[in-house]
Amino acid sequence: MHGSGPLWSFGTPSDLDVWRSVSYEEATFDSGRLTIIDARGQFPNGDRWRHLGMFGESASYSDVDEVTAKILDQFLDGACLKAAARR
């Protein structure tokens, strides 16, 4: 799932995903005035989730098997932050 806009996301992972996890990892990156959160975890049944986001934009997946998570991680690992052009 991906979305953006001022009301889309606070940039944090789903509380439900975090609290259901038996393992959890998080890294934060500062880019000027923005903080980017890269969080991921695993549920008791082995399914995975990941959230990559900042205020107003996020990309995530949830409830996927390990093979699918690795494919989706390749996409999310290639994400970059580029400021919008000013007019």
Secondary structure, DSSP 8 states (H G I E B T S, - for coil): -EEESTTT--S---HHHHHH-SEEEEEEEEETTEEEEEEEEE-TTS-EEEEEEETTEEEEEEEE-HHHHHHHHHHHHT---------
